[in-house]
Amino acid sequence: MALTKQHMEAIQMLVYEKMQKQEIAEKLGVSRTTFSLWQRREDFQEALNAEMHRAFQPLAYKARQRLNDLIDSRNEQVALAASKDALDRAGYGATQKVENTITNKEINIEITGD
């Protein structure tokens, strides 16, 4: 079953109007239960995720630009923190150091980030 105009209105309200679920249900003239059932639908979730993605595209661009500016900061701590954040987000995070100690049949594992 395809999404209706009412479903799409609900998605718009969720993304752009910061309305509570009960408020959305009331505004659309459906019960809270019906609205919850809509939200569980795979096609509703896909449409909601797509709309969220569209809504955040301009912000993502601005955030990337800001991160670029911070990487070039004259403050070394700011530049380093921004660089680490960019690398982490790109999947190039620092590897974790794992240390094992065995004492009297007890195993202690300490994980620290570098």
Phi and psi in radians as a Rosetta constraint file:
Dihedral C 1 N 2 CA 2 C 2 CIRCULARHARMONIC -1.315 0.35
Dihedral N 2 CA 2 C 2 N 3 CIRCULARHARMONIC 2.727 0.35
Dihedral C 2 N 3 CA 3 C 3 CIRCULARHARMONIC -1.213 0.35
Dihedral N 3 CA 3 C 3 N 4 CIRCULARHARMONIC 2.471 0.35
Dihedral C 3 N 4 CA 4 C 4 CIRCULARHARMONIC -1.638 0.35
Dihedral N 4 CA 4 C 4 N 5 CIRCULARHARMONIC 3.044 0.35
Dihedral C 4 N 5 CA 5 C 5 CIRCULARHARMONIC -1.045 0.35
Dihedral N 5 CA 5 C 5 N 6 CIRCULARHARMONIC -0.646 0.35
Dihedral C 5 N 6 CA 6 C 6 CIRCULARHARMONIC -1.116 0.35
Dihedral N 6 CA 6 C 6 N 7 CIRCULARHARMONIC -0.725 0.35
Dihedral C 6 N 7 CA 7 C 7 CIRCULARHARMONIC -1.057 0.35
Dihedral N 7 CA 7 C 7 N 8 CIRCULARHARMONIC -0.785 0.35
Dihedral C 7 N 8 CA 8 C 8 CIRCULARHARMONIC -1.160 0.35
Dihedral N 8 CA 8 C 8 N 9 CIRCULARHARMONIC -0.621 0.35
Dihedral C 8 N 9 CA 9 C 9 CIRCULARHARMONIC -1.103 0.35
Dihedral N 9 CA 9 C 9 N 10 CIRCULARHARMONIC -0.715 0.35
Dihedral C 9 N 10 CA 10 C 10 CIRCULARHARMONIC -1.083 0.35
Dihedral N 10 CA 10 C 10 N 11 CIRCULARHARMONIC -0.737 0.35
Dihedral C 10 N 11 CA 11 C 11 CIRCULARHARMONIC -1.093 0.35
Dihedral N 11 CA 11 C 11 N 12 CIRCULARHARMONIC -0.763 0.35
Dihedral C 11 N 12 CA 12 C 12 CIRCULARHARMONIC -1.050 0.35
Dihedral N 12 CA 12 C 12 N 13 CIRCULARHARMONIC -0.733 0.35
Dihedral C 12 N 13 CA 13 C 13 CIRCULARHARMONIC -1.157 0.35
Dihedral N 13 CA 13 C 13 N 14 CIRCULARHARMONIC -0.688 0.35
Dihedral C 13 N 14 CA 14 C 14 CIRCULARHARMONIC -1.118 0.35
Dihedral N 14 CA 14 C 14 N 15 CIRCULARHARMONIC -0.719 0.35
Dihedral C 14 N 15 CA 15 C 15 CIRCULARHARMONIC -1.417 0.35
Dihedral N 15 CA 15 C 15 N 16 CIRCULARHARMONIC -0.773 0.35
Dihedral C 15 N 16 CA 16 C 16 CIRCULARHARMONIC -1.861 0.35
Dihedral N 16 CA 16 C 16 N 17 CIRCULARHARMONIC -0.370 0.35
Dihedral C 16 N 17 CA 17 C 17 CIRCULARHARMONIC -1.872 0.35
Dihedral N 17 CA 17 C 17 N 18 CIRCULARHARMONIC -0.023 0.35
Dihedral C 17 N 18 CA 18 C 18 CIRCULARHARMONIC 0.893 0.35
Dihedral N 18 CA 18 C 18 N 19 CIRCULARHARMONIC 0.666 0.35
Dihedral C 18 N 19 CA 19 C 19 CIRCULARHARMONIC -1.549 0.35
Dihedral N 19 CA 19 C 19 N 20 CIRCULARHARMONIC 2.618 0.35
Dihedral C 19 N 20 CA 20 C 20 CIRCULARHARMONIC -1.273 0.35
Dihedral N 20 CA 20 C 20 N 21 CIRCULARHARMONIC 2.697 0.35
Dihedral C 20 N 21 CA 21 C 21 CIRCULARHARMONIC -1.036 0.35
Dihedral N 21 CA 21 C 21 N 22 CIRCULARHARMONIC -0.699 0.35
Dihedral C 21 N 22 CA 22 C 22 CIRCULARHARMONIC -1.102 0.35
Dihedral N 22 CA 22 C 22 N 23 CIRCULARHARMONIC -0.716 0.35
Dihedral C 22 N 23 CA 23 C 23 CIRCULARHARMONIC -1.089 0.35
Dihedral N 23 CA 23 C 23 N 24 CIRCULARHARMONIC -0.735 0.35
Dihedral C 23 N 24 CA 24 C 24 CIRCULARHARMONIC -1.098 0.35
Dihedral N 24 CA 24 C 24 N 25 CIRCULARHARMONIC -0.818 0.35
Dihedral C 24 N 25 CA 25 C 25 CIRCULARHARMONIC -1.010 0.35
Dihedral N 25 CA 25 C 25 N 26 CIRCULARHARMONIC -0.801 0.35
Dihedral C 25 N 26 CA 26 C 26 CIRCULARHARMONIC -1.099 0.35
Dihedral N 26 CA 26 C 26 N 27 CIRCULARHARMONIC -0.782 0.35
Dihedral C 26 N 27 CA 27 C 27 CIRCULARHARMONIC -1.100 0.35
Dihedral N 27 CA 27 C 27 N 28 CIRCULARHARMONIC -0.595 0.35
Dihedral C 27 N 28 CA 28 C 28 CIRCULARHARMONIC -1.532 0.35
Dihedral N 28 CA 28 C 28 N 29 CIRCULARHARMONIC -0.118 0.35
Dihedral C 28 N 29 CA 29 C 29 CIRCULARHARMONIC 1.304 0.35
Dihedral N 29 CA 29 C 29 N 30 CIRCULARHARMONIC 0.562 0.35
Dihedral C 29 N 30 CA 30 C 30 CIRCULARHARMONIC -2.166 0.35
Dihedral N 30 CA 30 C 30 N 31 CIRCULARHARMONIC 2.857 0.35
Dihedral C 30 N 31 CA 31 C 31 CIRCULARHARMONIC -1.340 0.35
Dihedral N 31 CA 31 C 31 N 32 CIRCULARHARMONIC 2.810 0.35
Dihedral C 31 N 32 CA 32 C 32 CIRCULARHARMONIC -1.063 0.35
Dihedral N 32 CA 32 C 32 N 33 CIRCULARHARMONIC -0.636 0.35
Dihedral C 32 N 33 CA 33 C 33 CIRCULARHARMONIC -1.109 0.35
Dihedral N 33 CA 33 C 33 N 34 CIRCULARHARMONIC -0.782 0.35
Dihedral C 33 N 34 CA 34 C 34 CIRCULARHARMONIC -1.064 0.35
Dihedral N 34 CA 34 C 34 N 35 CIRCULARHARMONIC -0.772 0.35
Dihedral C 34 N 35 CA 35 C 35 CIRCULARHARMONIC -1.078 0.35
Dihedral N 35 CA 35 C 35 N 36 CIRCULARHARMONIC -0.716 0.35
Dihedral C 35 N 36 CA 36 C 36 CIRCULARHARMONIC -1.088 0.35
Dihedral N 36 CA 36 C 36 N 37 CIRCULARHARMONIC -0.683 0.35
Dihedral C 36 N 37 CA 37 C 37 CIRCULARHARMONIC -1.118 0.35
Dihedral N 37 CA 37 C 37 N 38 CIRCULARHARMONIC -0.693 0.35
Dihedral C 37 N 38 CA 38 C 38 CIRCULARHARMONIC -1.022 0.35
Dihedral N 38 CA 38 C 38 N 39 CIRCULARHARMONIC -0.794 0.35
Dihedral C 38 N 39 CA 39 C 39 CIRCULARHARMONIC -1.114 0.35
Dihedral N 39 CA 39 C 39 N 40 CIRCULARHARMONIC -0.421 0.35
Dihedral C 39 N 40 CA 40 C 40 CIRCULARHARMONIC -1.427 0.35
Dihedral N 40 CA 40 C 40 N 41 CIRCULARHARMONIC -0.259 0.35
Dihedral C 40 N 41 CA 41 C 41 CIRCULARHARMONIC -1.182 0.35
Dihedral N 41 CA 41 C 41 N 42 CIRCULARHARMONIC 2.399 0.35
Dihedral C 41 N 42 CA 42 C 42 CIRCULARHARMONIC -1.099 0.35
Dihedral N 42 CA 42 C 42 N 43 CIRCULARHARMONIC -0.750 0.35
Dihedral C 42 N 43 CA 43 C 43 CIRCULARHARMONIC -1.163 0.35
Dihedral N 43 CA 43 C 43 N 44 CIRCULARHARMONIC -0.574 0.35
Dihedral C 43 N 44 CA 44 C 44 CIRCULARHARMONIC -1.151 0.35
Dihedral N 44 CA 44 C 44 N 45 CIRCULARHARMONIC -0.801 0.35
Dihedral C 44 N 45 CA 45 C 45 CIRCULARHARMONIC -1.097 0.35
Dihedral N 45 CA 45 C 45 N 46 CIRCULARHARMONIC -0.714 0.35
Dihedral C 45 N 46 CA 46 C 46 CIRCULARHARMONIC -1.099 0.35
Dihedral N 46 CA 46 C 46 N 47 CIRCULARHARMONIC -0.781 0.35
Dihedral C 46 N 47 CA 47 C 47 CIRCULARHARMONIC -1.145 0.35
Dihedral N 47 CA 47 C 47 N 48 CIRCULARHARMONIC -0.684 0.35
Dihedral C 47 N 48 CA 48 C 48 CIRCULARHARMONIC -1.115 0.35
Dihedral N 48 CA 48 C 48 N 49 CIRCULARHARMONIC -0.806 0.35
Dihedral C 48 N 49 CA 49 C 49 CIRCULARHARMONIC -1.092 0.35
Dihedral N 49 CA 49 C 49 N 50 CIRCULARHARMONIC -0.702 0.35
Dihedral C 49 N 50 CA 50 C 50 CIRCULARHARMONIC -1.111 0.35
Dihedral N 50 CA 50 C 50 N 51 CIRCULARHARMONIC -0.724 0.35
Dihedral C 50 N 51 CA 51 C 51 CIRCULARHARMONIC -1.187 0.35
Dihedral N 51 CA 51 C 51 N 52 CIRCULARHARMONIC -0.692 0.35
Dihedral C 51 N 52 CA 52 C 52 CIRCULARHARMONIC -1.065 0.35
Dihedral N 52 CA 52 C 52 N 53 CIRCULARHARMONIC -0.739 0.35
Dihedral C 52 N 53 CA 53 C 53 CIRCULARHARMONIC -1.073 0.35
Dihedral N 53 CA 53 C 53 N 54 CIRCULARHARMONIC -0.807 0.35
Dihedral C 53 N 54 CA 54 C 54 CIRCULARHARMONIC -1.063 0.35
Dihedral N 54 CA 54 C 54 N 55 CIRCULARHARMONIC -0.715 0.35
Dihedral C 54 N 55 CA 55 C 55 CIRCULARHARMONIC -1.157 0.35
Dihedral N 55 CA 55 C 55 N 56 CIRCULARHARMONIC -0.563 0.35
Dihedral C 55 N 56 CA 56 C 56 CIRCULARHARMONIC -1.656 0.35
Dihedral N 56 CA 56 C 56 N 57 CIRCULARHARMONIC -0.111 0.35
Dihedral C 56 N 57 CA 57 C 57 CIRCULARHARMONIC -0.969 0.35
Dihedral N 57 CA 57 C 57 N 58 CIRCULARHARMONIC -0.866 0.35
Dihedral C 57 N 58 CA 58 C 58 CIRCULARHARMONIC -1.089 0.35
Dihedral N 58 CA 58 C 58 N 59 CIRCULARHARMONIC -0.627 0.35
Dihedral C 58 N 59 CA 59 C 59 CIRCULARHARMONIC -1.205 0.35
Dihedral N 59 CA 59 C 59 N 60 CIRCULARHARMONIC -0.650 0.35
Dihedral C 59 N 60 CA 60 C 60 CIRCULARHARMONIC -1.101 0.35
Dihedral N 60 CA 60 C 60 N 61 CIRCULARHARMONIC -0.719 0.35
Dihedral C 60 N 61 CA 61 C 61 CIRCULARHARMONIC -1.082 0.35
Dihedral N 61 CA 61 C 61 N 62 CIRCULARHARMONIC -0.820 0.35
Dihedral C 61 N 62 CA 62 C 62 CIRCULARHARMONIC -1.088 0.35
Dihedral N 62 CA 62 C 62 N 63 CIRCULARHARMONIC -0.693 0.35
Dihedral C 62 N 63 CA 63 C 63 CIRCULARHARMONIC -1.140 0.35
Dihedral N 63 CA 63 C 63 N 64 CIRCULARHARMONIC -0.714 0.35
Dihedral C 63 N 64 CA 64 C 64 CIRCULARHARMONIC -1.109 0.35
Dihedral N 64 CA 64 C 64 N 65 CIRCULARHARMONIC -0.728 0.35
Dihedral C 64 N 65 CA 65 C 65 CIRCULARHARMONIC -1.087 0.35
Dihedral N 65 CA 65 C 65 N 66 CIRCULARHARMONIC -0.745 0.35
Dihedral C 65 N 66 CA 66 C 66 CIRCULARHARMONIC -1.113 0.35
Dihedral N 66 CA 66 C 66 N 67 CIRCULARHARMONIC -0.729 0.35
Dihedral C 66 N 67 CA 67 C 67 CIRCULARHARMONIC -1.088 0.35
Dihedral N 67 CA 67 C 67 N 68 CIRCULARHARMONIC -0.705 0.35
Dihedral C 67 N 68 CA 68 C 68 CIRCULARHARMONIC -1.035 0.35
Dihedral N 68 CA 68 C 68 N 69 CIRCULARHARMONIC -0.758 0.35
Dihedral C 68 N 69 CA 69 C 69 CIRCULARHARMONIC -1.096 0.35
Dihedral N 69 CA 69 C 69 N 70 CIRCULARHARMONIC -0.726 0.35
Dihedral C 69 N 70 CA 70 C 70 CIRCULARHARMONIC -1.162 0.35
Dihedral N 70 CA 70 C 70 N 71 CIRCULARHARMONIC -0.614 0.35
Dihedral C 70 N 71 CA 71 C 71 CIRCULARHARMONIC -1.074 0.35
Dihedral N 71 CA 71 C 71 N 72 CIRCULARHARMONIC -0.569 0.35
Dihedral C 71 N 72 CA 72 C 72 CIRCULARHARMONIC -1.568 0.35
Dihedral N 72 CA 72 C 72 N 73 CIRCULARHARMONIC 0.187 0.35
Dihedral C 72 N 73 CA 73 C 73 CIRCULARHARMONIC -1.051 0.35
Dihedral N 73 CA 73 C 73 N 74 CIRCULARHARMONIC 2.589 0.35
Dihedral C 73 N 74 CA 74 C 74 CIRCULARHARMONIC -1.298 0.35
Dihedral N 74 CA 74 C 74 N 75 CIRCULARHARMONIC -0.377 0.35
Dihedral C 74 N 75 CA 75 C 75 CIRCULARHARMONIC -1.398 0.35
Dihedral N 75 CA 75 C 75 N 76 CIRCULARHARMONIC 1.999 0.35
Dihedral C 75 N 76 CA 76 C 76 CIRCULARHARMONIC -1.056 0.35
Dihedral N 76 CA 76 C 76 N 77 CIRCULARHARMONIC -0.661 0.35
Dihedral C 76 N 77 CA 77 C 77 CIRCULARHARMONIC -1.145 0.35
Dihedral N 77 CA 77 C 77 N 78 CIRCULARHARMONIC -0.723 0.35
Dihedral C 77 N 78 CA 78 C 78 CIRCULARHARMONIC -1.139 0.35
Dihedral N 78 CA 78 C 78 N 79 CIRCULARHARMONIC -0.807 0.35
Dihedral C 78 N 79 CA 79 C 79 CIRCULARHARMONIC -1.080 0.35
Dihedral N 79 CA 79 C 79 N 80 CIRCULARHARMONIC -0.734 0.35
Dihedral C 79 N 80 CA 80 C 80 CIRCULARHARMONIC -1.161 0.35
Dihedral N 80 CA 80 C 80 N 81 CIRCULARHARMONIC -0.791 0.35
Dihedral C 80 N 81 CA 81 C 81 CIRCULARHARMONIC -1.076 0.35
Dihedral N 81 CA 81 C 81 N 82 CIRCULARHARMONIC -0.739 0.35
Dihedral C 81 N 82 CA 82 C 82 CIRCULARHARMONIC -1.143 0.35
Dihedral N 82 CA 82 C 82 N 83 CIRCULARHARMONIC -0.706 0.35
Dihedral C 82 N 83 CA 83 C 83 CIRCULARHARMONIC -1.118 0.35
Dihedral N 83 CA 83 C 83 N 84 CIRCULARHARMONIC -0.783 0.35
Dihedral C 83 N 84 CA 84 C 84 CIRCULARHARMONIC -1.070 0.35
Dihedral N 84 CA 84 C 84 N 85 CIRCULARHARMONIC -0.740 0.35
Dihedral C 84 N 85 CA 85 C 85 CIRCULARHARMONIC -1.090 0.35
Dihedral N 85 CA 85 C 85 N 86 CIRCULARHARMONIC -0.790 0.35
Dihedral C 85 N 86 CA 86 C 86 CIRCULARHARMONIC -1.075 0.35
Dihedral N 86 CA 86 C 86 N 87 CIRCULARHARMONIC -0.758 0.35
Dihedral C 86 N 87 CA 87 C 87 CIRCULARHARMONIC -1.154 0.35
Dihedral N 87 CA 87 C 87 N 88 CIRCULARHARMONIC -0.732 0.35
Dihedral C 87 N 88 CA 88 C 88 CIRCULARHARMONIC -1.033 0.35
Dihedral N 88 CA 88 C 88 N 89 CIRCULARHARMONIC -0.804 0.35
Dihedral C 88 N 89 CA 89 C 89 CIRCULARHARMONIC -1.159 0.35
Dihedral N 89 CA 89 C 89 N 90 CIRCULARHARMONIC -0.490 0.35
Dihedral C 89 N 90 CA 90 C 90 CIRCULARHARMONIC -1.508 0.35
Dihedral N 90 CA 90 C 90 N 91 CIRCULARHARMONIC -0.006 0.35
Dihedral C 90 N 91 CA 91 C 91 CIRCULARHARMONIC 1.554 0.35
Dihedral N 91 CA 91 C 91 N 92 CIRCULARHARMONIC 0.231 0.35
Dihedral C 91 N 92 CA 92 C 92 CIRCULARHARMONIC -1.909 0.35
Dihedral N 92 CA 92 C 92 N 93 CIRCULARHARMONIC 0.627 0.35
Dihedral C 92 N 93 CA 93 C 93 CIRCULARHARMONIC -1.116 0.35
Dihedral N 93 CA 93 C 93 N 94 CIRCULARHARMONIC 2.779 0.35
Dihedral C 93 N 94 CA 94 C 94 CIRCULARHARMONIC -1.110 0.35
Dihedral N 94 CA 94 C 94 N 95 CIRCULARHARMONIC 2.495 0.35
Dihedral C 94 N 95 CA 95 C 95 CIRCULARHARMONIC -1.268 0.35
Dihedral N 95 CA 95 C 95 N 96 CIRCULARHARMONIC 2.654 0.35
Dihedral C 95 N 96 CA 96 C 96 CIRCULARHARMONIC -1.553 0.35
Dihedral N 96 CA 96 C 96 N 97 CIRCULARHARMONIC 2.512 0.35
Dihedral C 96 N 97 CA 97 C 97 CIRCULARHARMONIC -1.651 0.35
Dihedral N 97 CA 97 C 97 N 98 CIRCULARHARMONIC 2.193 0.35
Dihedral C 97 N 98 CA 98 C 98 CIRCULARHARMONIC -2.027 0.35
Dihedral N 98 CA 98 C 98 N 99 CIRCULARHARMONIC 2.218 0.35
Dihedral C 98 N 99 CA 99 C 99 CIRCULARHARMONIC -2.092 0.35
Dihedral N 99 CA 99 C 99 N 100 CIRCULARHARMONIC 2.327 0.35
Dihedral C 99 N 100 CA 100 C 100 CIRCULARHARMONIC -1.995 0.35
Dihedral N 100 CA 100 C 100 N 101 CIRCULARHARMONIC 2.401 0.35
Dihedral C 100 N 101 CA 101 C 101 CIRCULARHARMONIC -2.314 0.35
Dihedral N 101 CA 101 C 101 N 102 CIRCULARHARMONIC 2.224 0.35
Dihedral C 101 N 102 CA 102 C 102 CIRCULARHARMONIC -1.955 0.35
Dihedral N 102 CA 102 C 102 N 103 CIRCULARHARMONIC 2.127 0.35
Dihedral C 102 N 103 CA 103 C 103 CIRCULARHARMONIC -2.434 0.35
Dihedral N 103 CA 103 C 103 N 104 CIRCULARHARMONIC 2.150 0.35
Dihedral C 103 N 104 CA 104 C 104 CIRCULARHARMONIC 0.788 0.35
Dihedral N 104 CA 104 C 104 N 105 CIRCULARHARMONIC 0.959 0.35
Dihedral C 104 N 105 CA 105 C 105 CIRCULARHARMONIC 1.093 0.35
Dihedral N 105 CA 105 C 105 N 106 CIRCULARHARMONIC 0.249 0.35
Dihedral C 105 N 106 CA 106 C 106 CIRCULARHARMONIC -1.913 0.35
Dihedral N 106 CA 106 C 106 N 107 CIRCULARHARMONIC 2.376 0.35
Dihedral C 106 N 107 CA 107 C 107 CIRCULARHARMONIC -1.968 0.35
Dihedral N 107 CA 107 C 107 N 108 CIRCULARHARMONIC 2.154 0.35
Dihedral C 107 N 108 CA 108 C 108 CIRCULARHARMONIC -1.975 0.35
Dihedral N 108 CA 108 C 108 N 109 CIRCULARHARMONIC 2.244 0.35
Dihedral C 108 N 109 CA 109 C 109 CIRCULARHARMONIC -2.093 0.35
Dihedral N 109 CA 109 C 109 N 110 CIRCULARHARMONIC 2.209 0.35
Dihedral C 109 N 110 CA 110 C 110 CIRCULARHARMONIC -2.051 0.35
Dihedral N 110 CA 110 C 110 N 111 CIRCULARHARMONIC 2.211 0.35
Dihedral C 110 N 111 CA 111 C 111 CIRCULARHARMONIC -2.016 0.35
Dihedral N 111 CA 111 C 111 N 112 CIRCULARHARMONIC 2.148 0.35
Dihedral C 111 N 112 CA 112 C 112 CIRCULARHARMONIC -2.257 0.35
Dihedral N 112 CA 112 C 112 N 113 CIRCULARHARMONIC 2.546 0.35
Dihedral C 112 N 113 CA 113 C 113 CIRCULARHARMONIC -1.619 0.35
Dihedral N 113 CA 113 C 113 N 114 CIRCULARHARMONIC 2.547 0.35
